[in-house]
Amino acid sequence: MLHVRQGRDCDRLDYDKCHLSFVETGRSTPSRDMVLHLAERLEIPLRERNKLLIAAGYAPVYPERKLDDPALDAARKAVDLVLAGHEPIPRSPSIATGRSSPRIAPSDRS
């Protein structure tokens, strides 16, 4: 739950209290820009912003890629390098995790 209080937080969100109330109660539909602006002001992660856009009836704007996507080669190499730094430590395997996958790469490759 976001726990946004209209009186205090509407100024921080850059929206009129009445308009935000109309959106909350379904009397008004938020624009795509409004959804994105509120998500940014509330520091909602990009993956969750896509879900908000879909819930509001808009297409997602932030791409999601699988870990084996060639566009993520550099990121995978960086994770492998960090994990490789932990390999010499006996009985101390390291695991890199992500939000969408419980296990990305183990350092103990035996």
Secondary structure per residue as TSV (DSSP state, phi and psi in degrees):
chain	resnum	aa	ss	phi	psi
A	1	M	-	360.0	141.5
A	2	L	-	-82.2	-26.1
A	3	H	-	54.3	51.6
A	4	V	-	-93.1	127.5
A	5	R	-	-100.2	124.0
A	6	Q	H	-55.5	-51.6
A	7	G	H	-56.6	-49.0
A	8	R	H	-83.2	-40.1
A	9	D	H	-90.8	-15.4
A	10	C	H	-60.8	-37.5
A	11	D	H	-63.5	-42.9
A	12	R	H	-65.0	-32.1
A	13	L	H	-88.5	-5.2
A	14	D	T	65.1	34.2
A	15	Y	S	-132.7	149.2
A	16	D	-	-66.9	137.6
A	17	K	H	-58.9	-40.3
A	18	C	H	-65.6	-45.5
A	19	H	H	-63.5	-44.1
A	20	L	H	-62.7	-37.6
A	21	S	H	-63.7	-41.0
A	22	F	H	-63.2	-39.7
A	23	V	H	-65.8	-44.2
A	24	E	H	-60.6	-38.1
A	25	T	H	-90.4	-2.4
A	26	G	T	86.1	5.2
A	27	R	S	-78.1	-15.3
A	28	S	S	-140.4	148.7
A	29	T	-	-102.0	131.2
A	30	P	-	-71.6	143.4
A	31	S	-	-75.2	163.5
A	32	R	H	-58.2	-42.4
A	33	D	H	-63.5	-37.6
A	34	M	H	-65.1	-43.8
A	35	V	H	-59.4	-46.5
A	36	L	H	-66.2	-40.4
A	37	H	H	-65.0	-47.2
A	38	L	H	-63.1	-41.0
A	39	A	H	-62.4	-39.3
A	40	E	H	-68.2	-45.5
A	41	R	H	-63.4	-31.6
A	42	L	T	-89.9	2.5
A	43	E	T	56.5	44.1
A	44	I	-	-80.7	133.3
A	45	P	-	-58.3	152.2
A	46	L	H	-56.2	-42.5
A	47	R	H	-60.2	-39.3
A	48	E	H	-72.1	-30.6
A	49	R	H	-63.6	-39.5
A	50	N	H	-58.8	-41.9
A	51	K	H	-64.6	-38.9
A	52	L	H	-63.6	-43.2
A	53	L	H	-60.8	-44.8
A	54	I	H	-62.5	-43.5
A	55	A	H	-62.5	-30.7
A	56	A	T	-86.1	-2.1
A	57	G	T	94.1	16.5
A	58	Y	-	-113.4	159.1
A	59	A	-	-74.7	146.3
A	60	P	-	-66.3	148.9
A	61	V	-	-113.8	-13.6
A	62	Y	S	-102.9	121.9
A	63	P	-	-70.4	144.5
A	64	E	-	-116.6	132.8
A	65	R	-	-122.6	150.0
A	66	K	-	-73.7	154.7
A	67	L	T	-61.5	-27.9
A	68	D	T	-86.4	6.4
A	69	D	-	-63.7	132.6
A	70	P	G	-56.7	-26.3
A	71	A	G	-66.4	-17.2
A	72	L	G	-102.9	13.0
A	73	D	H	-53.5	-46.9
A	74	A	H	-63.1	-41.0
A	75	A	H	-65.2	-43.0
A	76	R	H	-62.1	-41.0
A	77	K	H	-64.0	-38.4
A	78	A	H	-64.6	-42.3
A	79	V	H	-63.4	-44.7
A	80	D	H	-60.3	-39.1
A	81	L	H	-65.5	-43.5
A	82	V	H	-63.4	-45.3
A	83	L	H	-65.1	-37.2
A	84	A	H	-62.4	-31.0
A	85	G	T	-65.6	-19.6
A	86	H	T	-95.4	-9.9
A	87	E	T	-61.0	-38.1
A	88	P	T	-67.1	-16.6
A	89	I	S	-76.7	114.4
A	90	P	T	-67.1	142.3
A	91	R	T	57.6	25.4
A	92	S	-	-129.8	63.7
A	93	P	-	-66.7	145.9
A	94	S	-	-113.7	149.7
A	95	I	E	-132.0	131.8
A	96	A	E	-95.4	130.9
A	97	T	-	-123.1	161.7
A	98	G	-	-135.6	170.6
A	99	R	S	-63.7	-43.6
A	100	S	S	-91.0	-16.2
A	101	S	-	-127.7	129.9
A	102	P	S	-65.8	-26.0
A	103	R	-	-146.0	117.3
A	104	I	S	-93.5	-52.9
A	105	A	E	-156.6	127.2
A	106	P	E	-87.7	148.4
A	107	S	S	-81.2	-27.6
A	108	D	-	-86.5	100.9
A	109	R	-	-96.6	15.7
A	110	S	-	-83.6	360.0
